[in-house]
Amino acid sequence: MSAKSRLNPGDTIGILGGGQLGRMLAQSAASLGLKTHIFCPDANSPAFDVCAAHTLASYEDKEALDRFAEAVSVVTYEFENVPGETAAHLDARVPVRPGVRALEVSQDRLFEKQFLTGAGVAIAGFAEINSQQDLDNALQNFTGRGVLKTRRFGYDGKGQLMIREPKDAEGAFEKLGSVPAVLEELIPFDCEVSVIVARDLAGTCSSYDIARNHHENHILKTSTVPAGVSETTLEVARTMAEQIVSNLEYVGVMGVEMFLVKDGGVETLLVNEVAPRVHNSGHWTQDACLTSQFDQHIRAVAGWPLGSSARHSDVVMENLIGFDADAWESVLKEPSARLHLYGKSETRAGRKMGHVNRISPKTD
């Protein structure tokens, strides 16, 4: 199938990854008259249930990737740990949106922080760590406290250690696996927030309202909108998010996670990290906005104009983690709740099984 800048209804979008984000992207694509082809090595991928076609193969299988590229007009991805070689191999054959550079930046925490600094957005202090000595030296600059994180493959609290006192630092580099790492300054933040931002092929950006996020056991539990921040903070968050996607020449939806710091009534935002994909903290957009983050991403990668990111309702999104999903019947009885289950074959503790959006009339 020939590559196109702008897809037409009936064309096919290839999606790398078959999890719940791929599933919801496929559902949005179908509602817009587009087909999806999921490429994933997991036979139990929930996205396989809702796509027009799928390929069950390793991300390193170049013959399968070639067949996949021939069957689609554009490729996107639902997770940021797509192997770099996979993305580059496909990009030589079919447009990949967001591009390979977005993966390179987001897959390495050091590269990400260097990029964010260059993009002119505020972030917490950080230091490159390649040994225990590096860690000991860096802690002296951060008053002995910080968060030590692996540069690659960390998510939902994995691949990181909190250092609050000297004993936490003892042997910490080895405990983390003696792999390249980053020490982040420990920020006394008021709360964690995020912004979902989109950019289309023409360079037009659109940002959703800021969400206040609450985590349990390092996994997002709720996202609340409105977030209870000032209008100035909301505009700063949008500006920062749009600076990031513009500097990357990004196409698609991105999640930008931030710390909100309050000092004497003054609110300051520091970018924590970015995710080059639709994001868990943006699931609220499915029921509180006319254009969900999934619709927005499909529009962008298809070369279509972005939809409105305006919110028509207040909302609290709750992740259904593990056996939380067993309460699905009671959620269905709530008049203001909308249930989203991911069709996963096995319930496990700590596994995201679905989410529920509870909406109410808009207050601001």
N, C-alpha and C positions, 0 to 999 in steps of 0.2 A: 504494500500500500504506500502511495507516495506521501511524503511529508508535506504538511500544509502549515502556513502561519495561522490561518483561521479555519476551524473545523465547521462542517455543516451538520445539521441534525442527521443522525444515522451513522456518522463516523464513529471510530473507535478510539478510546483513550486507554493506553496501557498503564497499569498500576503495579508497581513493585511493592509487594507485601500484601498479605491476605488477612490481616487482623481486623479489629473493629473499625479502625479508621478507614481502611480500604473498603470495608463493607458499606459504611455510610457515604463514602465518596461515590461508590457504584450506585447506591440508591439515588443520590442526587443527580448523577449523570443520567440515569434512566428517566427521571422526572423531567429532564431537559431534552429528551429525545436522543441522547447519545448512548453509545454502547461502551462497555468496559471489558477489558481482558486482563485478568489478574495473573501475575507471575509470582509464585511462592513455592518454597520447598516443603511446606507443611501440608500434608493431606487433609488435616482437619481445619483448614483455614475457614473461618466464618464468612469471609468475603466470597468464597466459591459459591455460596448459596444464592447470591443475588447478581452475578455477573453474566454476560452473554457468552464468555469463553474464559478458560483458564489454562495455565501451563503449570504443571507440577514438576519442578526441576530446581537444581541448585543454582544459586546466583553466580556460580563460577562456570556453569555449563554454557560455553560460547555458542554451540550449535543451537541450543534451545533459545538463547538470547537472540540469535539471528532470525530464527523463525518468528519469534515474538515481535521483533522490530518490523518485520515485513507485514505483520497482521494489524498494525496499529498506525495511527497518524501522529501521535505524540505520546510521550511517556512521562508519568509523574510517579511519586513514591509516597508511601504512608508512614515511613519511619526513617530516621536520619542515619542509621547505621548500615545503609546500603553500601556494599563494598565499593570503594572508589573505582576499581577496575571495571566493575559491572556498569556503573554509570557512564564511564568514559567510553566503554565498548559500544553502548547503546547510542551515546551522543554523536558518535561518528556516523550513525545510520538513520537516526530519527531525532527530532527535537526532544530534549529532556528538560522539563520545566517543573520546579525550579532547576537551575543549572547545576553543573558539577561543582562549581565554586562554592555554592551554598553548602554542599555536603562537606567539602574540604574544611570550610571554616567551622561548621558546627560539630564536626566529629572530633575535633581536637580543642580542648578547653584553652590551651595556650594561644593557638591561632585565633580562636574566637575572641579572647580578651584583647589581643593585639589589634584585631580588626575593629572591634567596638571602640577602642581608644582612637583609632584612626578615623572612624566615622564621626567622631566628635560627641559621643554620648557619654554620660557619667557612669562609671562603674566603681566597684570597691577595689581597694588596693590588692595586688596579687604579686606572686613571685614564682618563677620557674624552679622546680625541685627535681633534681636528679640523684640526690643522695641524702643520707641522714644529716650530713654536715650542711648541705644546702638548707635543709629544713631548720636546723638549729640556728643558722645565721639569719634566716628570714624571720623567724619568730621574734628575734630581738627587735625587729622593725615594727612588729605588730603587737607589741606589749605582751608577748608570750601566748597569744591566742590566735586561733584561725581555724579554717576548715581545709583539710588536706584532701584533694581529690585527684583521682587518676585523670590523665589527659584525655583518655579515650574510654568509650564503652561504659559510662556510668549513667544510671537512671533510677528513679524511684528510691533514692537513698543509697543505692549500691555504689561501691567504688569510692567511698569517702569516709573520713574519720574526723570527728570533732576534737579539737585541742583547746581545752579551757584552762589547764594547769600543767606544770612541768611533767608530771608523771604520764599525762596523755601523750606527750611528745616522745617519750622513751621508746625507741624501736619502731616508731610509727611508720617510717618509710618501708621497713621490712614487712610490717603487718599489712600494708596496702599492696604488697606483692613486689616491692622493689622495682616498680615500673615508673616511667616518666610521669610526673605529677605537677600539680599547681597548688600553691597555698593561697587561699583567699582570706582577706581580712574579715574578721568576725564583726558584722555590722549590727548595732543595737536597733533593729528596725521595729517599726510599729506593727507592720503586717506585710504579707506578700501579696502582690497584685500582678495582673498580666493584661496585655493588650493583644488582641488579634488584629493583624493588619494584612491588607492585600494590595498587590500591585499588578497591573495588567501589562500587556505587551507594549502599549503606548506610553507606559510610564506613569499612568494615573494611579494614585494611591487612595485607599479608603480604610479607615480604622473604626473598629467597634468601640463601645464604651469600655472603660476599665472595669475589671472584675477583681473582687477581694477574695483571695484564696485561703482555704484552711486545709492543712495537711494532717493526716494521722498515720503514724508509722512510716513517714516519708512518702506517703502516697496521697495525692490530692483527694480530699473528701468532699468539699463543697466549694463552689464558686458563686458569689453573691453579687448581683447587679441591681441597683446602683451600689457602688463600693463605699459610699460615704466619704468621698474626697472632694476637695474644692474644684470648681470649674477650671481654675488655673492649672491645677495638677492634672486634670483630665486632658487639657490641651497640651501640656508638656509631654505627657505620656504618648499622645498621638504623634506629636512632632518627632519625638525620639524614635518611635517605631517606624515612622515613614522615612526618617534619615537612614535607618539601618537597611531597609529594603531598597531604597534608592541607590545607596552606595554599593550594594551587591548587584544592582541591575536585576533584581529578583522578579520572578513571575510566579504568582500563586499566593497562597496564604501562609503566614508565619505567626507563630506564637512568641511573644516577647515577655519574659518573666522579669519582674522588677521588685526591688525592696522599697517600701515607703518608710521614710525616716521622718520623725517629727521632733522638732527642737524649738521649744518656746512658741508653739503654735504654727511654726513654719514647716510646710511639707516639702520634702526633697525626694526625688526618685533616683535610684541607682539601678541600672540594668544588671540582672544576675546572669541570665543566659537566654539564648534564642533556640527555637525549634523550627527547622525549615519545612513545615508541614502544618496541616490542620492540627489543632491542639486540644487536649482534654479540657482545659479551662475555657474553651470556646464552645463547648457543647450546648451551653445555654442559648446560643443564637438560633438553634433549631426551632425554638418555640416562642422566643421573645423578639424575633426580628423577621421581616418579610424575606430577607435573604440570609440563609444560614451560612456559616463558615464553609460548609461543604459545597453548597451551591456556588459560593464566591470563588472557591478554589477551582471548581470545574469550569466556571466562566473564564477565569484567567488563563488556565492552561489550554483552553479551547480557542483562545484568541478573541473571546467575546468581551463586550464591555462589562464592567463590574456592576453589581446591583447595589441598592441602597443598604448601608450598614446601620441605619437608624433603628432604634429599639422602640417597640410599641408597648412593652409590658415590663414590670419588674419581675425578677426571677431569681430563684435559688436552684442551682444545679447540684444534685447529690450523686456521687459515684456509688454504685452498688458493687461493693468489693466482697469477693468470696461469697459466703452464705447469706449476705444481705439480700441477694437476689431471690432468696426463697420467699421473701415477703411480697412478691409481685402481685398477688391477688389483692392484698390490702392497698397497694399503691393504685391499682385500677379503680378502687372505690373512691379515691380522693377526687373531688370535682375539679380541682385546679391543677392536677398533676398529669403529666404525660410521661409514660413509661417507654424506655428504649432498651431492649434486650439484644445482646449481641449474638445469640445463637451458638454459644460455645458449648462443646460437647461434654466438658467436664468442669465442675465447680471445684475450685481450690482456694484455700486461704490466701489472701493477698492478691488474688486475680481479679481484674476488672471484668465484671460479668454484664454490666449494663449501667444505665444512669436514669435518673428521673429529673425532669424539669418542673418545678412548682412555680406557677406564674400568678401574678396579682396585678391590679391596675397600676399604671405608671404614676409615680409620685414626683419625679423630677426629670 
